[in-house]
């Protein structure tokens, strides 16, 4: 069954409430660049990962920090798992939004959910998730950093104790 995504309420700073679930998401709006498309004029599949990053960075920024600030503390968030599920396609110059929200957090890994939607047609294009771990510059696995833990807590996603 295809996933649906409708907005019940628009909040400040780019946040929205999903109609069916009541979940809070952060929205970043953008237009598809010509450089993001393939010969057929549709968005090349790998670019959706770039859109996920746009959503994740926007979510972090909207909570008052930036990923750059997290990296300045010597912590990094590489992706260790991901999924992208395609429902429709997007074309050059389409006005899209990427919606992002914290998914789950464990002591050393955490994930985000994403939805990319054409808001003009209300067509869901793709949805998926990324899972990250927290590491040092020397690639040592670390507990999730305080900024990430705080953002997840603000969404009601608390760290599982193990």
C-alpha positions as CSV (number, residue, x, y, z in Angstrom):
1,X,0.0,0.0,0.0
2,X,1.3,3.4,-0.9
3,X,2.1,5.8,1.9
4,X,0.0,9.0,2.2
5,X,1.1,12.3,3.6
6,X,-1.3,15.1,4.4
7,X,-0.7,18.1,6.6
8,X,-3.2,18.9,9.3
9,X,-1.5,22.0,10.7
10,X,1.3,24.4,9.8
11,X,3.5,25.5,12.8
12,X,6.2,28.1,13.0
13,X,9.8,27.7,11.7
14,X,8.8,25.2,9.0
15,X,7.3,22.6,11.3
16,X,4.0,20.8,10.3
17,X,1.7,18.2,11.9
18,X,0.9,15.2,9.8
19,X,-2.9,14.6,9.5
20,X,-3.1,10.8,9.8
21,X,-0.5,10.3,12.6
22,X,-0.3,13.6,14.5
23,X,3.5,13.4,14.1
24,X,5.5,16.6,13.9
25,X,7.8,17.0,10.9
26,X,10.1,19.7,9.6
27,X,9.7,20.9,6.0
28,X,12.3,22.3,3.6
29,X,11.0,23.6,0.3
30,X,13.1,23.6,-2.9
31,X,12.9,23.4,-6.7
32,X,14.3,20.5,-8.7
33,X,17.4,21.7,-10.5
34,X,18.1,20.7,-14.1
35,X,21.4,19.1,-12.8
36,X,19.4,16.8,-10.6
37,X,17.6,15.1,-13.6
38,X,18.4,12.3,-16.0
39,X,18.0,12.2,-19.8
40,X,14.2,11.6,-19.4
41,X,13.9,14.8,-17.3
42,X,13.1,13.0,-14.1
43,X,15.0,13.3,-10.9
44,X,17.9,10.8,-10.9
45,X,17.3,8.3,-8.1
46,X,20.5,9.0,-6.2
47,X,19.6,12.7,-5.8
48,X,16.9,11.7,-3.3
49,X,19.6,11.0,-0.8
50,X,20.8,14.6,-1.3
51,X,17.2,15.7,-0.6
52,X,17.2,13.6,2.6
53,X,20.3,15.5,3.7
54,X,18.7,18.8,2.9
55,X,15.8,17.8,5.1
56,X,18.0,16.5,8.0
57,X,20.2,19.6,7.9
58,X,17.1,21.9,7.9
59,X,15.6,20.0,10.8
60,X,18.8,20.4,12.9
61,X,19.1,24.1,11.9
62,X,15.4,24.8,12.8
63,X,16.1,23.5,16.3
64,X,18.8,26.2,16.8
65,X,22.0,24.3,15.9
66,X,23.7,23.1,12.7
67,X,25.5,20.0,11.7
68,X,28.6,22.1,11.2
69,X,28.4,23.0,14.9
70,X,28.2,19.3,15.8
71,X,31.2,18.5,13.6
72,X,33.1,21.3,15.3
73,X,32.9,19.4,18.6
74,X,34.7,16.5,16.9
75,X,31.7,14.3,16.3
76,X,30.4,13.0,13.0
77,X,27.3,11.2,11.8
78,X,28.0,8.8,9.0
79,X,25.1,6.9,7.5
80,X,25.3,3.2,8.3
81,X,21.9,2.1,6.8
82,X,19.3,3.6,4.6
83,X,16.1,2.9,2.7
84,X,14.4,4.8,-0.2
85,X,11.0,3.8,-1.4
86,X,9.9,5.3,-4.7
87,X,6.2,6.0,-5.2
88,X,6.2,8.6,-8.1
89,X,8.8,10.7,-9.9
90,X,9.6,14.4,-9.9
91,X,10.7,16.5,-12.9
92,X,12.9,19.4,-13.5
93,X,11.6,22.7,-11.9
94,X,9.0,20.9,-9.8
95,X,8.4,22.6,-6.4
96,X,9.1,19.9,-3.8
97,X,9.3,19.7,0.0
98,X,11.3,17.3,2.0
99,X,9.9,16.5,5.4
100,X,12.2,15.1,8.1
101,X,11.8,13.9,11.7
102,X,13.7,11.9,14.2
103,X,12.9,8.1,13.9
104,X,14.6,6.4,16.8
105,X,17.7,6.7,19.0
106,X,19.9,4.1,20.7
107,X,23.1,4.6,22.6
108,X,25.3,4.8,19.5
109,X,23.0,5.1,16.6
110,X,20.0,7.1,15.5
111,X,17.7,7.5,12.5
112,X,15.6,10.0,10.7
113,X,12.4,9.5,8.5
114,X,11.9,11.4,5.3
115,X,9.1,12.2,2.9
116,X,9.6,14.0,-0.4
117,X,6.4,15.4,-1.8
118,X,5.3,17.6,-4.6
119,X,3.2,20.1,-2.5
120,X,1.5,21.6,-5.6
121,X,0.0,18.3,-6.6
122,X,0.1,16.7,-3.1
123,X,1.9,13.8,-4.7
124,X,4.2,11.7,-2.5
125,X,7.3,11.1,-4.5
126,X,9.5,9.1,-2.2
127,X,9.9,8.2,1.5
128,X,12.6,6.5,3.5
129,X,15.0,6.7,6.4
130,X,18.7,6.9,7.2
131,X,20.4,5.4,10.2
132,X,23.6,7.1,11.5
133,X,26.2,6.4,14.2
134,X,28.2,8.9,16.1
135,X,32.0,8.7,15.6
136,X,35.1,10.7,16.4
137,X,37.7,12.0,13.9
138,X,39.6,8.8,14.6
139,X,36.5,6.7,13.7
140,X,35.9,5.6,17.3
141,X,32.2,4.9,17.9
142,X,30.8,7.3,20.5
143,X,27.4,7.8,22.3
144,X,25.0,10.1,20.4
145,X,26.1,13.7,20.9
146,X,24.1,16.0,23.3
147,X,22.7,18.1,20.4
148,X,21.2,15.1,18.7
149,X,19.8,13.6,21.9
150,X,18.2,17.0,22.7
151,X,16.6,17.3,19.2
152,X,15.2,13.7,19.4
153,X,13.8,14.4,22.9
154,X,12.1,17.5,21.6
155,X,10.2,15.2,19.2
156,X,9.4,12.7,22.0
157,X,12.0,10.2,20.8
158,X,14.1,9.2,23.8
159,X,17.2,7.1,23.8
160,X,16.8,3.4,24.6
161,X,19.0,2.3,27.5
162,X,21.1,-0.8,26.9
